Amino acid sequence: MLILQPESDSGRSPPVPCRLTGEMSASGMLLSHSVTDLIYTGNAKIDGEERRGWILGHFMPIGDIRRSKDVEIRWAVHQPGERRARWVTEEQRTAAIILISGRFRVELPGQNVVLAQQGDYVVFHGVSHSWEAETHCIVLGIRWPSVPGYQSSGEATFRRSE
């Protein structure tokens, strides 16, 4: 559970668990719909399990604050040798891939970009691409806009290199 720290003059207010609408806050006030409908807290690893790490984009349920046609965000944990099953072709979006930990290679036409230090990133627009995890790694992927039709249907997205 995520703990929110409310601001106070003394700076010593106890942490307040962020819960669902209708629950009581630490001050005894009922949480209002107008505020809680505008805030979502979670864990990227857990929330992304059902969508291969994707936690924000057009594919989220209608009414969910994480639904967006403007941007997609993915938290991805990869094992050594995992790679995209096939190249993304006819790409029209922009993507940013940021390395959180490990070593991750982004394959682009005519060049490979290796993300090796925490915080390394690559941004590309309208470029076919693929990738491979060189070590156990965590990457944050951001794509825009969020466009239906790019997800592989029924095919495994990852395969281990041999």
Buried (B, 14 or more C-beta within 10 A) or exposed (E): EEEEEEEEEEEEEEEBEBEEEEEEBEEEEEBEEEEBEEEBEEEBEEBBEEBEBBBBBBBBEEEEEBBBEEBBBBBBBBEBBBBBEEEBEEBEBBBBBBBBEBBBBBBBEEEEBBBBEEEBBBEBEEBEBBBBBBEEBBBBBBBBBBBEEEEEEEEEEBBEEE
